[in-house]
Amino acid sequence: MSEADAEAAEPTPGKTEVWIEKYRPERLDEIKGHENIIPRLKNYVEQDDLPHIMFAGPAGVGKTASSQAIAREIYGDDWRENFLELNASDQRGIDVVRDRIKDFARSSFGGYNYRIIFLDEADALTSDAQSALRRTMEQFSNNTRFILSCNYSSQIIDPIQSRCAVFRFTELTDDAIEAQVREIADTEGIAVTDDGVDALVYAADGDMRKAINGLQAAAVMGETVDEETVFAITSTARPEEVEAMVDHAIAGDFTAARAALEDLLMERGLAGGDVIDQLHRSAWEFDIPEQATVRLLERLGEVDYRITEGANERLQLEALLAALALENDE
């Protein structure tokens, strides 16, 4: 292989790494948003008085990043040896609590007062596993701290919740996501238009991972990341396209509404669940009468439930549009 061929074979800097890992915050100060949570976590670290903690909230808002940042600040370079991360959705059984957690809690830990066990998606643990976890938290409370992460704290039994300081993470603000997107784009030398940033923020819907993944995917497609590229790469419909579909239905033009839905599902590649999500979060932004918005949300709730129970997505969405069109005729 010639020298020129060898250079061509080398990976392009910044393109082979997964950016959500490359730009994962390493310190609590680096975490965007959550101004009410981060200072309290910093106080725990500074006072070396970490309780059991529960992080509750949607995906991609910083729960795992906060847990790892806490470990990095407490243990420095030794954080990996003193931080056990388990995913409860993969390992839901009671054996995980009885074996891996106990083995880690019992092992020596080189001069530190305690070690940290991070249990991600703890709401996926069975009831028996949660009961075992509660007893384990009691047994090893002198030398182990637990950080539990979940989407729904209501799925965690009360005895565990009462042993934890609970922090409720909300979806990240548009400003926080925009700041991170622009920072990464500057670091990677990517040209991003303002409408491209707005599209990434809209597609992310409060999820930082979605925004960063969308930026990386769009950056591969061309020299400039713009609105069209972002919507195409993230399989997201423009708000005005979704609104036009609803407008047709409310106006009684079911044929046009169905054609718009067909375009979103077949031509644009959106899943039925994606259409429902976009309809739900944009409903109050549509330029339609308030009463029509109320009817739309009512129908969305029914359709979402039916799809969750296994109904056909396309059929249910067409039924939603048909119901809106019929209501107008009445």
C-alpha positions as CSV (number, residue, x, y, z in Angstrom):
1,M,0.0,0.0,0.0
2,S,1.4,3.4,-1.0
3,E,1.7,6.3,1.4
4,A,-1.2,8.1,-0.3
5,D,-3.4,5.0,0.0
6,A,-2.5,4.6,3.6
7,E,-3.5,8.2,4.3
8,A,-6.8,7.7,2.4
9,A,-7.5,4.6,4.5
10,E,-7.2,6.5,7.8
11,P,-10.5,7.4,9.4
12,T,-11.6,11.0,9.2
13,P,-11.1,12.7,12.7
14,G,-14.3,13.1,14.5
15,K,-16.3,10.9,12.2
16,T,-15.7,7.5,13.6
17,E,-16.6,8.3,17.2
18,V,-20.1,8.2,18.6
19,W,-20.7,11.8,19.6
20,I,-23.1,11.0,22.5
21,E,-20.2,9.3,24.2
22,K,-17.5,11.7,23.0
23,Y,-19.4,14.7,24.4
24,R,-20.8,13.0,27.5
25,P,-20.3,15.5,30.4
26,E,-17.5,14.4,32.7
27,R,-18.2,17.0,35.4
28,L,-21.4,18.2,36.9
29,D,-20.7,21.7,35.8
30,E,-20.8,20.5,32.2
31,I,-24.3,19.2,32.3
32,K,-26.7,21.4,30.4
33,G,-30.0,22.4,32.0
34,H,-31.3,21.2,35.4
35,E,-30.2,24.4,37.3
36,N,-32.3,23.2,40.3
37,I,-30.7,19.8,40.5
38,I,-27.0,20.1,39.7
39,P,-26.1,22.5,42.6
40,R,-27.7,20.1,45.1
41,L,-25.7,17.2,43.6
42,K,-22.5,19.3,43.8
43,N,-23.2,20.0,47.5
44,Y,-23.4,16.2,48.2
45,V,-20.0,15.7,46.5
46,E,-18.3,18.7,48.1
47,Q,-19.5,17.6,51.6
48,D,-18.6,14.0,50.9
49,D,-22.1,13.1,52.1
50,L,-23.8,11.2,49.3
51,P,-27.2,9.5,50.1
52,H,-28.9,6.9,48.1
53,I,-30.3,8.8,45.1
54,M,-33.1,8.2,42.6
55,F,-33.2,10.0,39.3
56,A,-36.6,10.0,37.6
57,G,-37.4,11.4,34.2
58,P,-37.5,10.8,30.4
59,A,-34.7,9.5,28.3
60,G,-31.8,11.6,27.2
61,V,-32.0,14.3,29.8
62,G,-28.8,13.6,31.8
63,K,-29.6,11.0,34.4
64,T,-26.7,8.6,33.5
65,A,-24.4,11.5,32.7
66,S,-25.1,13.0,36.2
67,S,-24.4,9.6,37.9
68,Q,-21.1,9.2,36.1
69,A,-20.1,12.8,36.8
70,I,-20.7,12.2,40.5
71,A,-18.4,9.1,40.4
72,R,-15.7,11.0,38.4
73,E,-15.7,13.9,40.9
74,I,-15.6,11.6,44.0
75,Y,-13.1,9.0,42.8
76,G,-11.1,10.8,40.1
77,D,-9.2,8.4,37.9
78,D,-10.3,5.5,40.1
79,W,-14.0,6.0,39.3
80,R,-14.4,2.9,37.1
81,E,-13.2,0.6,39.8
82,N,-15.6,2.1,42.3
83,F,-18.7,2.5,40.1
84,L,-20.8,-0.4,39.1
85,E,-23.4,0.2,36.3
86,L,-26.2,-2.3,35.7
87,N,-29.1,-2.0,33.3
88,A,-32.2,-3.5,35.0
89,S,-34.1,-3.8,31.7
90,D,-31.5,-6.4,30.6
91,Q,-31.1,-8.1,33.9
92,R,-34.4,-8.0,35.6
93,G,-34.2,-11.0,37.8
94,I,-33.7,-11.2,41.5
95,D,-30.3,-12.9,41.0
96,V,-28.8,-9.6,39.8
97,V,-29.6,-8.0,43.2
98,R,-28.5,-11.1,45.2
99,D,-25.3,-11.8,43.3
100,R,-23.7,-9.0,41.3
101,I,-24.7,-6.2,43.6
102,K,-23.8,-8.0,46.7
103,D,-20.4,-9.2,45.3
104,F,-19.6,-5.6,44.4
105,A,-20.8,-4.2,47.7
106,R,-18.7,-6.7,49.7
107,S,-15.4,-6.3,47.8
108,S,-12.6,-4.1,49.0
109,F,-12.5,-0.6,47.6
110,G,-9.0,0.9,48.3
111,G,-9.3,3.7,50.8
112,Y,-12.7,5.2,49.9
113,N,-15.6,5.3,52.4
114,Y,-18.1,3.8,50.0
115,R,-18.6,2.7,46.4
116,I,-21.5,3.6,44.0
117,I,-23.9,1.2,42.3
118,F,-25.8,2.7,39.5
119,L,-28.9,0.8,38.5
120,D,-30.3,2.1,35.2
121,E,-34.0,1.6,34.3
122,A,-34.7,0.4,37.8
123,D,-38.5,0.6,37.1
124,A,-38.0,-2.5,35.0
125,L,-37.0,-4.6,38.0
126,T,-39.6,-7.2,39.1
127,S,-41.3,-6.7,42.5
128,D,-39.2,-9.5,44.0
129,A,-36.0,-7.9,42.7
130,Q,-37.0,-4.6,44.2
131,S,-37.7,-6.2,47.6
132,A,-34.3,-7.8,47.5
133,L,-32.8,-4.5,46.5
134,R,-34.4,-2.8,49.5
135,R,-32.8,-5.4,51.9
136,T,-29.5,-5.1,50.1
137,M,-29.6,-1.3,50.5
138,E,-30.1,-1.7,54.2
139,Q,-27.4,-4.4,54.6
140,F,-24.6,-2.4,52.8
141,S,-25.6,1.2,53.7
142,N,-22.4,1.7,55.6
143,N,-20.1,1.2,52.5
144,T,-22.3,1.4,49.4
145,R,-24.4,4.2,47.8
146,F,-27.1,3.4,45.3
147,I,-28.1,5.6,42.4
148,L,-31.3,4.4,40.8
149,S,-32.5,5.8,37.4
150,C,-36.0,5.3,36.1
151,N,-38.5,6.8,33.7
152,Y,-41.4,6.4,36.1
153,S,-40.8,6.7,39.8
154,S,-44.4,5.3,40.4
155,Q,-43.0,1.9,39.3
156,I,-40.6,1.9,42.2
157,I,-41.9,0.5,45.5
158,D,-42.3,3.0,48.3
159,P,-39.7,1.4,50.7
160,I,-37.0,2.1,48.1
161,Q,-38.2,5.6,47.4
162,S,-38.3,6.5,51.0
163,R,-34.6,5.5,51.3
164,C,-33.5,7.8,48.4
165,A,-33.2,11.5,47.7
166,V,-35.4,11.8,44.7
167,F,-34.5,14.1,41.8
168,R,-37.1,14.6,39.0
169,F,-35.4,15.4,35.7
170,T,-37.6,17.2,33.1
171,E,-37.2,17.4,29.4
172,L,-34.4,19.7,28.5
173,T,-35.2,23.2,27.3
174,D,-34.8,24.3,23.7
175,D,-32.1,26.7,24.8
176,A,-30.1,24.0,26.5
177,I,-30.2,21.7,23.5
178,E,-29.4,24.5,21.1
179,A,-26.4,25.5,23.2
180,Q,-25.0,22.0,23.1
181,V,-25.6,21.6,19.4
182,R,-23.8,24.8,18.5
183,E,-20.9,23.9,20.9
184,I,-20.4,20.5,19.2
185,A,-20.8,22.0,15.7
186,D,-18.1,24.6,16.5
187,T,-15.8,21.9,17.9
188,E,-16.2,19.6,15.0
189,G,-16.0,22.4,12.4
190,I,-19.5,21.8,11.1
191,A,-21.5,24.5,9.3
192,V,-25.0,24.6,10.7
193,T,-27.7,27.0,9.6
194,D,-30.1,28.6,12.1
195,D,-33.0,26.7,10.6
196,G,-30.9,23.5,10.9
197,V,-30.4,24.1,14.6
198,D,-34.1,24.8,15.0
199,A,-34.9,21.6,13.3
200,L,-32.6,19.6,15.5
201,V,-34.1,21.1,18.6
202,Y,-37.6,20.3,17.3
203,A,-36.7,16.7,16.4
204,A,-35.1,16.2,19.7
205,D,-38.2,17.1,21.7
206,G,-36.2,17.6,24.9
207,D,-33.9,14.6,24.4
208,M,-30.2,15.6,24.2
209,R,-29.2,12.2,22.7
210,K,-31.6,12.6,19.8
211,A,-30.2,16.1,19.1
212,I,-26.5,14.9,19.1
213,N,-27.2,11.8,17.1
214,G,-29.2,13.9,14.6
215,L,-26.4,16.3,14.3
216,Q,-23.8,13.6,13.7
217,A,-25.9,11.8,11.1
218,A,-26.7,15.1,9.3
219,A,-23.1,16.1,9.3
220,V,-22.2,13.0,7.3
221,M,-24.7,13.9,4.6
222,G,-23.0,17.1,3.4
223,E,-21.0,20.2,4.2
224,T,-23.8,22.2,5.7
225,V,-26.5,21.0,8.1
226,D,-29.7,22.6,7.2
227,E,-33.4,22.1,8.0
228,E,-34.1,19.9,5.0
229,T,-31.2,17.5,5.9
230,V,-32.2,17.3,9.5
231,F,-35.9,16.5,8.8
232,A,-34.8,13.9,6.3
233,I,-32.2,12.2,8.4
234,T,-34.3,12.1,11.6
235,S,-37.5,11.0,9.8
236,T,-39.3,13.9,11.3
237,A,-42.2,15.8,9.6
238,R,-42.2,19.5,9.5
239,P,-44.7,21.0,11.9
240,E,-46.5,22.7,9.1
241,E,-46.9,19.3,7.3
242,V,-48.6,17.8,10.3
243,E,-50.8,20.8,10.7
244,A,-51.9,20.8,7.1
245,M,-53.0,17.2,7.5
246,V,-55.1,18.1,10.5
247,D,-56.5,21.2,8.8
248,H,-57.7,19.0,5.9
249,A,-59.5,16.6,8.3
250,I,-61.1,19.4,10.3
251,A,-62.3,21.1,7.1
252,G,-64.0,17.8,6.2
253,D,-61.6,16.9,3.3
254,F,-60.8,13.4,4.4
255,T,-59.3,12.5,1.0
256,A,-56.6,15.2,1.3
257,A,-56.0,14.4,4.9
258,R,-55.5,10.7,4.1
259,A,-53.1,11.6,1.2
260,A,-51.0,13.7,3.6
261,L,-50.9,10.8,6.1
262,E,-49.9,8.5,3.3
263,D,-47.0,10.8,2.4
264,L,-45.8,10.9,6.0
265,L,-45.9,7.1,6.5
266,M,-44.9,5.8,3.1
267,E,-42.8,8.5,1.4
268,R,-41.2,10.1,4.5
269,G,-40.8,6.9,6.5
270,L,-42.4,8.0,9.8
271,A,-43.8,5.4,12.1
272,G,-47.4,5.8,13.4
273,G,-46.1,6.4,16.9
274,D,-43.9,9.3,15.5
275,V,-47.0,10.9,13.9
276,I,-48.9,10.6,17.2
277,D,-46.0,12.2,19.2
278,Q,-45.7,15.1,16.8
279,L,-49.5,15.7,16.8
280,H,-49.6,15.6,20.6
281,R,-46.7,18.0,21.2
282,S,-47.7,20.4,18.4
283,A,-51.5,20.4,18.9
284,W,-51.7,23.7,20.8
285,E,-49.4,25.4,18.3
286,F,-51.7,24.7,15.3
287,D,-53.8,27.6,14.0
288,I,-57.1,25.8,14.6
289,P,-60.0,26.6,16.9
290,E,-59.6,25.6,20.5
291,Q,-62.5,23.2,20.4
292,A,-61.0,21.4,17.5
293,T,-57.7,21.0,19.4
294,V,-59.6,19.5,22.4
295,R,-61.3,17.0,20.0
296,L,-57.9,16.2,18.4
297,L,-56.3,15.5,21.8
298,E,-59.3,13.3,22.9
299,R,-59.0,11.2,19.7
300,L,-55.2,11.0,20.1
301,G,-55.6,9.5,23.5
302,E,-57.8,6.8,22.1
303,V,-55.6,6.0,19.2
304,D,-52.4,5.9,21.3
305,Y,-54.1,3.4,23.7
306,R,-55.3,1.2,20.9
307,I,-51.9,1.1,19.2
308,T,-50.2,0.3,22.5
309,E,-52.6,-2.6,22.8
310,G,-51.5,-3.9,19.4
311,A,-53.9,-2.2,16.9
312,N,-52.8,-1.4,13.3
313,E,-51.1,2.1,13.3
314,R,-52.2,3.2,9.9
315,L,-55.7,2.1,10.3
316,Q,-56.0,3.9,13.6
317,L,-54.5,7.1,12.3
318,E,-56.9,7.0,9.3
319,A,-59.8,6.5,11.7
320,L,-58.6,9.5,13.7
321,L,-58.7,11.7,10.6
322,A,-62.0,10.3,9.6
323,A,-63.5,11.1,13.0
324,L,-62.3,14.7,12.8
325,A,-63.8,15.0,9.3
326,L,-67.1,13.5,10.3
327,E,-67.4,15.8,13.3
328,N,-67.0,18.8,11.0
329,D,-69.9,17.5,8.8
330,E,-72.1,17.2,11.8
